[in-house]
């Protein structure tokens, strides 16, 4: 049986997606306790509760918590085997004590969460795990929004080329370059050339060798 908890949250703003969770656990106390903790996290969306391991491939949760005492490594692996690696949710193993851990679970879970720990320590562990994935998704989403032409123009901007120089190199009009630059600024929310340069370097659109070649 799968139940869904729609949490109350503050509007996270345009373009910021909520994070959905699935908790697979037989213990009512552990399950509801973890749900309450997740409700305190920023941008929490839906929280699915279940005791059925088969729900792993039936939901689109971003994070899946699995009580390892209700499933074997083979059962968990069978639920994940048909999901492409790039589409797999972040898997977090729920353990009641370190002695219950089986090394065969290691390839299946990215993290472990000891439910015997106090609230403050569980939150301290959860926050960087969730934020790390959000930061990666936000950076990827920004880059994906740029067309190949915009990425190419961003490279030239980051290298310090003027609009006319970019137009001449790409065989387009200066007006077209200006339009693309406006779109890049709007999509990324970065207005300065220095900010765009940092973005281009961090997202591997250019590297330091490009400055020497130019």
C-alpha positions as CSV (number, residue, x, y, z in Angstrom):
1,X,0.0,0.0,0.0
2,X,1.3,3.4,-0.9
3,X,0.2,6.6,0.8
4,X,1.1,10.1,-0.2
5,X,1.7,13.1,2.1
6,X,1.4,16.4,0.3
7,X,3.4,18.8,2.4
8,X,2.8,22.4,3.0
9,X,5.7,24.6,1.8
10,X,6.6,28.2,1.2
11,X,6.6,29.1,-2.5
12,X,10.1,28.4,-3.7
13,X,10.0,30.8,-6.6
14,X,9.7,30.4,-10.3
15,X,11.8,27.7,-11.9
16,X,12.7,25.8,-8.7
17,X,11.2,22.3,-8.6
18,X,10.1,20.5,-5.5
19,X,11.8,17.4,-4.3
20,X,9.7,14.2,-3.9
21,X,10.6,11.3,-1.5
22,X,9.6,7.7,-1.0
23,X,10.0,6.0,2.4
24,X,9.8,2.2,2.4
25,X,9.7,1.0,6.0
26,X,7.4,-1.1,8.1
27,X,8.0,0.8,11.3
28,X,5.3,3.5,11.8
29,X,7.5,5.4,14.2
30,X,10.5,5.5,11.9
31,X,8.4,6.2,8.8
32,X,6.4,9.1,10.3
33,X,9.4,10.4,12.1
34,X,11.4,10.6,8.9
35,X,8.5,12.2,7.1
36,X,8.3,15.0,9.7
37,X,12.0,15.6,9.3
38,X,11.7,15.8,5.5
39,X,8.8,18.3,5.8
40,X,11.3,20.6,7.4
41,X,13.6,20.5,4.4
42,X,13.4,23.3,1.8
43,X,11.3,22.7,-1.3
44,X,9.9,19.4,-0.1
45,X,7.1,18.2,-2.5
46,X,5.3,14.9,-2.1
47,X,6.3,12.2,0.4
48,X,5.3,8.7,-0.4
49,X,5.0,6.1,2.4
50,X,5.0,2.4,1.7
51,X,6.0,-1.0,3.1
52,X,6.3,-2.5,-0.4
53,X,9.8,-2.7,-2.0
54,X,8.2,-2.8,-5.5
55,X,7.2,0.8,-5.1
56,X,10.8,1.7,-6.0
57,X,10.0,1.5,-9.7
58,X,6.4,2.7,-9.5
59,X,7.1,6.2,-8.3
60,X,9.2,9.1,-9.6
61,X,10.6,10.1,-6.3
62,X,14.0,11.9,-6.3
63,X,15.1,10.2,-3.1
64,X,14.2,6.7,-1.9
65,X,14.7,5.6,1.7
66,X,14.7,1.8,2.2
67,X,14.7,0.0,5.6
68,X,17.2,-2.7,4.8
69,X,15.6,-5.0,7.4
70,X,12.6,-5.6,5.1
71,X,14.5,-6.4,1.9
72,X,17.5,-8.4,0.7
73,X,20.2,-6.9,-1.6
74,X,18.8,-9.1,-4.4
75,X,15.3,-7.7,-3.9
76,X,16.5,-4.1,-4.1
77,X,18.6,-4.8,-7.1
78,X,15.7,-6.4,-8.9
79,X,13.8,-3.2,-8.5
80,X,16.6,-1.0,-9.9
81,X,18.0,-3.2,-12.7
82,X,15.6,-1.9,-15.3
83,X,16.1,1.8,-14.4
84,X,18.9,3.5,-16.4
85,X,21.7,4.7,-14.1
86,X,21.2,8.3,-15.2
87,X,17.5,8.2,-14.2
88,X,17.9,6.4,-10.9
89,X,16.8,8.2,-7.7
90,X,19.3,8.8,-4.9
91,X,19.0,5.6,-2.8
92,X,19.4,5.9,1.0
93,X,19.6,2.9,3.3
94,X,17.8,3.1,6.6
95,X,19.6,1.2,9.3
96,X,18.7,0.7,13.0
97,X,22.2,-0.1,14.0
98,X,25.5,-0.5,12.3
99,X,25.6,-4.2,12.9
100,X,22.6,-4.8,10.6
101,X,24.6,-3.5,7.5
102,X,25.3,-6.0,4.8
103,X,28.2,-5.1,2.4
104,X,26.1,-6.5,-0.5
105,X,23.9,-3.4,-0.1
106,X,26.9,-1.1,-0.8
107,X,26.6,-0.9,-4.7
108,X,22.8,-0.2,-4.4
109,X,22.8,2.7,-1.9
110,X,24.6,6.1,-2.1
111,X,24.2,6.8,1.6
112,X,23.2,5.2,4.9
113,X,21.0,6.8,7.6
114,X,21.2,5.5,11.1
115,X,17.6,6.0,12.5
116,X,18.8,5.6,16.0
117,X,20.5,9.0,15.9
118,X,18.9,12.1,17.3
119,X,17.0,14.5,15.1
120,X,19.8,17.1,14.9
121,X,22.3,14.6,13.6
122,X,19.9,13.1,11.0
123,X,19.1,16.6,9.7
124,X,22.8,17.4,9.6
125,X,23.3,14.4,7.4
126,X,20.3,14.9,5.2
127,X,20.8,18.6,4.3
128,X,24.1,18.3,2.5
129,X,23.0,15.1,0.6
130,X,19.9,16.8,-0.7
131,X,21.6,20.2,-1.4
132,X,24.4,18.5,-3.3
133,X,21.9,17.0,-5.8
134,X,19.9,20.2,-6.1
135,X,23.0,22.2,-6.9
136,X,24.0,19.7,-9.6
137,X,20.5,19.8,-11.1
138,X,20.3,23.6,-11.0
139,X,23.6,24.0,-12.8
140,X,22.7,21.3,-15.4
141,X,19.2,22.9,-16.0
142,X,20.7,26.3,-16.6
143,X,23.2,25.0,-19.1
144,X,20.5,22.9,-20.9
145,X,18.4,26.1,-21.3
146,X,21.1,27.6,-23.5
147,X,21.0,26.7,-27.2
148,X,24.2,25.7,-28.9
149,X,24.4,29.1,-30.6
150,X,24.1,30.8,-27.2
151,X,26.8,28.6,-25.7
152,X,29.1,29.5,-28.6
153,X,28.4,33.2,-28.1
154,X,28.9,32.9,-24.3
155,X,32.3,31.4,-25.0
156,X,33.3,34.4,-27.1
157,X,31.9,36.8,-24.5
158,X,33.9,35.1,-21.7
159,X,37.0,35.4,-23.8
160,X,36.5,39.2,-24.0
161,X,35.4,39.5,-27.6
162,X,33.3,42.5,-28.6
163,X,29.9,42.2,-30.2
164,X,31.3,43.1,-33.6
165,X,34.2,40.6,-33.2
166,X,31.7,37.8,-32.3
167,X,29.5,38.8,-35.3
168,X,32.5,38.6,-37.7
169,X,33.7,35.3,-36.3
170,X,30.2,33.6,-36.5
171,X,29.1,35.4,-39.7
172,X,26.0,36.9,-38.2
173,X,24.9,40.5,-37.6
174,X,25.8,42.5,-34.5
175,X,22.1,42.9,-33.8
176,X,21.8,39.1,-33.7
177,X,24.7,38.9,-31.2
178,X,23.1,41.5,-29.0
179,X,19.8,39.6,-29.0
180,X,21.6,36.3,-28.0
181,X,23.4,38.1,-25.2
182,X,20.2,39.4,-23.8
183,X,18.7,35.9,-23.9
184,X,21.8,34.5,-22.2
185,X,21.6,37.1,-19.4
186,X,17.9,36.5,-19.0
187,X,18.2,32.7,-18.8
188,X,21.2,32.6,-16.5
189,X,20.4,35.7,-14.4
190,X,24.0,36.9,-14.8
191,X,24.5,40.4,-16.0
192,X,28.3,41.0,-15.9
193,X,31.0,39.8,-18.2
194,X,33.0,38.6,-15.3
195,X,30.1,36.6,-14.0
196,X,29.5,35.0,-17.4
197,X,33.2,34.2,-17.6
198,X,33.1,32.4,-14.2
199,X,29.9,30.5,-15.3
200,X,31.6,29.5,-18.6
201,X,34.7,28.2,-16.8
202,X,32.7,26.3,-14.1
203,X,30.5,24.7,-16.7
204,X,33.5,23.7,-18.9
205,X,32.4,25.8,-21.8
206,X,36.0,27.2,-21.8
207,X,39.1,26.5,-19.9
208,X,42.2,28.6,-19.0
209,X,44.1,27.4,-22.0
210,X,41.5,29.1,-24.2
211,X,42.7,32.5,-22.9
212,X,46.2,31.8,-24.0
213,X,45.2,30.6,-27.5
214,X,43.0,33.6,-28.1
